[in-house]
Amino acid sequence: MNKVSVIIPIFNVEKFLCRALDSLLVQSHQDWEAIMVDDGSTDHSVSIAQQYLERDKRFILITQENQGQAVARNNALKIVSGDYVMYLDPDDMFHPQAMEICVNASLRDNSDMVTFTYDHFYRTLNKWRHRLHLGNTKPRSKHYKNYSYFVTENIFEHATESTYPQGINRKWKVKHCQAWRCLLKTDLARKARFAEGVKYEDVPWWGEILLNVKRTTITKLPLYYYYPNPDSFIMSAGIEEHIRSLKVILKQTDELFEKATPKQRNAWNANFRKPYNKYLEKKQHQA
């Protein structure tokens, strides 16, 4: 069985951490390790993580001074021992079949990366429940036997941050650059580092992934439960920090894509840089 290394950055998430870690314990694919990186938490997150260490030897805990989730993820990459890498945010959860489906798809298709999406119903319902001051709802957990998928050797044709134009075929689009949305072969994961000291740290990371991936399996399965946490790393930032971070990551990706082919560079500029430029302009207008 192929081992999956799951990287989990942790900072003051005592309210959510148990359900994230529990979603690993119920995985149908049991050959995994979970590298939890405490980023200087000041609540009970570390004691919760230590309980899971005692409970299951597949959990690993490393600690660092508070330096942000990019540093936490980069440090975890140094010690992964699995054939594959996945990323899990500590306020979110995996579907019970997430690892099984992704590993089997990679083996079946000889893919370096397998992409999936999140459960839109779970995210939207919790957003409305927050507005109505109601408690959180539990995710649905459908069992998947058969599913549609698409295999490509040109991920640039499908990856985008753009809003979909009316009438476009969305089926095999890989929308956004979140690290949690894919399983990666470890050698591919190690080629991409997260931008440290900024928000949107996964944008240059995603550029590195796209430039190095050879073969990708795209699914539209909702294998991730994304929780709309208002205190999350990105949501808690002020406008000035958004502006600064956007300028930094756009500069980094410009430098990264100088070495890309013209087609790759044009695709990145149209589908990622252009929408982030618009987002930067919007933030500057708000400031």
JOQUIJO-V204705 format. One record per residue. N is the residue number from 1. RES is the residue in three letters. SS is DSSP state (hx for helix, st for strand, lp for the rest). PHI is phi in whole degrees, 0 to 359 (none if undefined). OMEGA is omega in whole degrees, 0 to 359 (999 if undefined). Layout:
BEGIN
n->(N;N)
res->(RES;RES)
ss->(SS;SS)
phi->(PHI;PHI)
omega->(OMEGA;OMEGA)
END
This chain:
BEGIN
n->(1;2;3;4;5;6;7;8;9;10;11;12;13;14;15;16;17;18;19;20;21;22;23;24;25;26;27;28;29;30;31;32;33;34;35;36;37;38;39;40;41;42;43;44;45;46;47;48;49;50;51;52;53;54;55;56;57;58;59;60;61;62;63;64;65;66;67;68;69;70;71;72;73;74;75;76;77;78;79;80;81;82;83;84;85;86;87;88;89;90;91;92;93;94;95;96;97;98;99;100;101;102;103;104;105;106;107;108;109;110;111;112;113;114;115;116;117;118;119;120;121;122;123;124;125;126;127;128;129;130;131;132;133;134;135;136;137;138;139;140;141;142;143;144;145;146;147;148;149;150;151;152;153;154;155;156;157;158;159;160;161;162;163;164;165;166;167;168;169;170;171;172;173;174;175;176;177;178;179;180;181;182;183;184;185;186;187;188;189;190;191;192;193;194;195;196;197;198;199;200;201;202;203;204;205;206;207;208;209;210;211;212;213;214;215;216;217;218;219;220;221;222;223;224;225;226;227;228;229;230;231;232;233;234;235;236;237;238;239;240;241;242;243;244;245;246;247;248;249;250;251;252;253;254;255;256;257;258;259;260;261;262;263;264;265;266;267;268;269;270;271;272;273;274;275;276;277;278;279;280;281;282;283;284;285;286;287)
res->(MET;ASN;LYS;VAL;SER;VAL;ILE;ILE;PRO;ILE;PHE;ASN;VAL;GLU;LYS;PHE;LEU;CYS;ARG;ALA;LEU;ASP;SER;LEU;LEU;VAL;GLN;SER;HIS;GLN;ASP;TRP;GLU;ALA;ILE;MET;VAL;ASP;ASP;GLY;SER;THR;ASP;HIS;SER;VAL;SER;ILE;ALA;GLN;GLN;TYR;LEU;GLU;ARG;ASP;LYS;ARG;PHE;ILE;LEU;ILE;THR;GLN;GLU;ASN;GLN;GLY;GLN;ALA;VAL;ALA;ARG;ASN;ASN;ALA;LEU;LYS;ILE;VAL;SER;GLY;ASP;TYR;VAL;MET;TYR;LEU;ASP;PRO;ASP;ASP;MET;PHE;HIS;PRO;GLN;ALA;MET;GLU;ILE;CYS;VAL;ASN;ALA;SER;LEU;ARG;ASP;ASN;SER;ASP;MET;VAL;THR;PHE;THR;TYR;ASP;HIS;PHE;TYR;ARG;THR;LEU;ASN;LYS;TRP;ARG;HIS;ARG;LEU;HIS;LEU;GLY;ASN;THR;LYS;PRO;ARG;SER;LYS;HIS;TYR;LYS;ASN;TYR;SER;TYR;PHE;VAL;THR;GLU;ASN;ILE;PHE;GLU;HIS;ALA;THR;GLU;SER;THR;TYR;PRO;GLN;GLY;ILE;ASN;ARG;LYS;TRP;LYS;VAL;LYS;HIS;CYS;GLN;ALA;TRP;ARG;CYS;LEU;LEU;LYS;THR;ASP;LEU;ALA;ARG;LYS;ALA;ARG;PHE;ALA;GLU;GLY;VAL;LYS;TYR;GLU;ASP;VAL;PRO;TRP;TRP;GLY;GLU;ILE;LEU;LEU;ASN;VAL;LYS;ARG;THR;THR;ILE;THR;LYS;LEU;PRO;LEU;TYR;TYR;TYR;TYR;PRO;ASN;PRO;ASP;SER;PHE;ILE;MET;SER;ALA;GLY;ILE;GLU;GLU;HIS;ILE;ARG;SER;LEU;LYS;VAL;ILE;LEU;LYS;GLN;THR;ASP;GLU;LEU;PHE;GLU;LYS;ALA;THR;PRO;LYS;GLN;ARG;ASN;ALA;TRP;ASN;ALA;ASN;PHE;ARG;LYS;PRO;TYR;ASN;LYS;TYR;LEU;GLU;LYS;LYS;GLN;HIS;GLN;ALA)
ss->(lp;lp;lp;st;st;st;st;st;st;st;lp;lp;lp;lp;lp;lp;hx;hx;hx;hx;hx;hx;hx;hx;hx;lp;lp;lp;lp;lp;lp;st;st;st;st;st;st;st;st;lp;lp;lp;lp;lp;hx;hx;hx;hx;hx;hx;hx;hx;hx;hx;hx;lp;lp;lp;st;st;st;st;st;st;lp;lp;lp;lp;hx;hx;hx;hx;hx;hx;hx;hx;hx;lp;lp;lp;lp;lp;lp;st;st;st;st;lp;lp;lp;lp;lp;st;st;lp;lp;lp;hx;hx;hx;hx;hx;hx;hx;hx;hx;hx;hx;hx;lp;lp;lp;st;st;st;st;st;st;lp;hx;hx;hx;hx;hx;hx;hx;hx;hx;hx;hx;hx;lp;lp;lp;lp;lp;lp;lp;lp;lp;lp;lp;lp;lp;lp;lp;lp;lp;st;st;st;st;lp;lp;hx;hx;hx;lp;st;st;lp;lp;lp;lp;lp;lp;lp;lp;lp;lp;lp;lp;lp;st;st;lp;lp;lp;hx;hx;hx;st;st;st;st;hx;hx;hx;hx;lp;lp;lp;lp;lp;lp;lp;lp;lp;lp;lp;lp;hx;hx;hx;hx;hx;hx;hx;hx;hx;hx;hx;lp;lp;lp;st;st;st;st;st;st;st;st;st;st;lp;lp;lp;lp;lp;lp;lp;lp;lp;lp;lp;lp;lp;hx;hx;hx;hx;hx;hx;hx;hx;hx;hx;hx;hx;hx;hx;hx;hx;hx;hx;hx;hx;hx;lp;lp;hx;hx;hx;hx;hx;hx;hx;hx;hx;hx;hx;hx;hx;hx;hx;hx;hx;hx;hx;hx;hx;hx;hx;hx;hx;lp)
phi->(none;277;278;248;262;256;256;230;284;233;210;50;235;301;287;241;300;301;291;294;290;296;293;278;296;261;295;291;267;262;269;212;229;244;264;269;244;283;260;73;298;245;257;265;301;295;295;294;300;294;298;286;300;289;279;210;290;283;273;232;235;237;234;209;294;298;227;101;289;296;296;300;295;297;294;296;300;291;241;298;236;276;283;227;234;229;243;230;282;288;259;244;213;265;295;302;259;305;293;303;297;290;296;298;293;298;293;297;258;54;263;281;217;236;252;213;231;250;283;295;297;299;295;294;298;291;299;290;295;296;296;268;60;255;286;286;255;276;284;286;219;290;270;256;256;235;203;276;206;220;247;221;253;224;295;297;287;239;278;202;250;287;290;291;296;300;89;287;284;270;306;251;281;256;268;77;239;297;293;285;274;207;255;235;297;299;295;288;301;288;278;240;251;275;291;268;83;219;281;59;295;271;289;299;302;295;300;298;299;298;286;252;288;259;216;230;257;255;238;247;290;277;267;226;250;270;264;283;270;294;261;293;306;274;287;272;280;280;299;297;290;300;297;301;296;299;296;293;289;292;295;296;288;300;294;298;275;297;266;278;287;304;295;295;296;296;295;297;299;285;261;232;295;301;294;288;300;296;294;297;298;296;294;296;292;284;292)
omega->(182;185;177;174;180;182;185;174;186;173;175;182;184;182;189;194;183;183;176;181;177;179;174;183;181;179;177;173;191;182;181;168;179;180;179;180;177;184;177;180;178;176;183;183;182;180;176;179;180;176;179;174;181;184;187;184;179;177;178;179;171;183;176;170;183;181;178;186;177;178;179;180;180;178;179;180;181;187;180;180;183;174;182;176;170;179;179;174;191;175;181;181;170;167;183;180;188;182;182;182;184;179;180;179;178;179;181;188;186;184;175;184;174;182;178;180;181;179;184;180;180;181;183;181;179;176;180;179;176;181;180;179;177;179;180;176;179;180;170;182;179;177;183;175;179;179;178;178;182;181;181;171;177;183;180;177;188;184;181;169;186;169;184;173;180;176;182;176;186;196;184;174;174;190;177;189;182;183;185;189;183;167;184;167;188;180;175;180;183;179;186;179;178;181;186;175;181;165;182;184;182;180;174;177;181;176;177;179;183;180;186;181;180;186;185;169;179;171;174;181;177;185;183;177;183;182;181;184;182;179;182;184;185;185;184;183;175;184;182;178;175;182;180;183;180;178;181;185;177;176;180;181;174;179;180;186;171;181;181;175;178;180;179;181;179;179;179;181;183;190;179;184;181;178;177;173;180;180;177;179;179;180;179;177;180;185;999)
END
